[in-house]
Amino acid sequence: MKIGKKIISGIEDYIIADILSDGYEDITSVKNWIEIGDLLFKDFKFIRKRLQEMDFNSLSNDEKIQVCQYKGSSEENNKQYLLGDSFNFWMTDFDLKSQKCRNERFALTKTILIKNVSIPDRYAILGFLNTTQLENNYIKFGIEGIESQDPISGIFDFVQATNNYSLSGIAVMNLTMLNGTTKEQMIEAMMNALRNGTY
């Protein structure tokens, strides 16, 4: 994924895309992921993911520190570049920002669900998320599920009906859908919200 910049009528226009449109200059960098990502309303986890995709070894020392402040490298690198109390500060900052981000992503996911399924179905699903601690585990502890390399099943598994939820997840439920949306379209939108924070 790249950041592109183009001057249109004297105004800087930015895009984020896998392939940049004609006329856009590639300005992808650590600094720009943080600044332009924020300018384009990308959340903390989206920016962190982009920083994780960068070649850490090719970065300057200052860029490595910035990436580590987002916990965007290995734990070993984070400890190496965030010295003393700096490590404690940035890891706590990471935890708080990640929880806020996951809370917003879950809220959007819940809105997508509420908009597209009947009232009885939505209460059944939201109640299940609460009683199984899937919501809490996702928001507070970042447990997404086995597909995301977590050791236990999580909300991703439940939404997609994979792993421990292959027989009981949303994807295999008999739901009353609303607004002409299919269950598959709703699941795709929910997973996009959970994975990418598309608000």
Residue pairs with C-beta under 8 A, 6 or more apart in sequence:
1 16
1 17
1 18
1 50
1 53
2 16
2 17
2 18
2 19
2 20
2 26
2 28
3 14
3 15
3 16
3 26
3 27
3 28
3 29
3 32
3 33
3 36
3 37
4 14
4 15
4 16
4 17
4 20
4 21
4 24
4 25
4 26
4 27
5 12
5 13
5 14
5 24
5 25
5 27
6 12
6 13
6 15
6 21
6 23
6 24
6 25
7 13
14 36
14 39
14 40
15 21
15 24
16 36
16 37
16 40
16 42
20 26
27 36
29 63
30 51
30 54
30 59
30 63
30 66
30 67
31 63
31 66
33 47
33 50
33 51
33 54
34 47
34 51
34 66
34 70
37 46
37 47
37 50
38 47
41 199
42 197
43 101
43 104
43 105
43 197
43 199
44 70
44 97
44 98
44 100
44 101
45 98
45 101
45 102
45 105
45 197
46 196
46 197
47 70
48 70
48 71
48 72
51 66
51 67
51 70
51 72
52 67
52 72
52 73
54 67
54 72
56 64
56 67
56 73
56 77
59 67
61 81
64 73
64 77
64 81
65 81
65 82
67 73
68 77
68 78
68 81
68 82
68 90
69 82
69 90
69 93
69 94
70 94
71 78
71 90
71 91
71 94
73 81
78 87
78 90
78 91
79 87
82 90
82 91
98 142
99 139
99 140
101 197
102 138
102 139
102 142
103 139
104 197
104 199
105 193
105 194
105 197
106 135
106 138
106 139
106 155
106 194
108 193
108 197
108 198
108 199
109 159
109 190
109 193
109 194
110 126
112 186
112 189
112 190
112 193
113 122
113 125
113 126
113 186
113 190
114 122
115 178
115 179
115 181
116 177
116 178
116 179
116 181
116 186
117 125
117 175
117 176
117 177
117 178
117 186
118 175
118 176
118 177
118 178
120 176
121 173
121 175
121 176
125 170
125 173
128 134
128 158
129 135
129 155
129 158
130 136
132 158
134 154
134 155
134 158
135 155
137 143
137 152
137 154
137 155
138 144
138 154
138 155
138 194
143 150
143 152
143 154
143 155
144 150
144 154
144 155
144 156
144 194
145 152
145 153
145 154
145 155
145 156
145 157
145 158
145 162
145 163
146 152
146 153
146 154
146 157
146 162
146 163
146 164
147 156
147 157
147 160
147 162
147 163
148 154
148 156
153 163
153 164
153 165
155 194
156 162
156 191
156 194
156 195
157 163
157 164
157 165
157 169
158 165
158 168
158 169
158 170
159 169
159 170
159 171
159 187
159 190
159 191
159 194
160 169
160 170
160 171
160 187
160 191
161 167
161 168
161 169
161 170
161 171
161 172
161 173
162 169
166 172
170 183
170 187
170 190
171 183
171 187
173 183
175 183
177 183
177 186
192 198
193 199
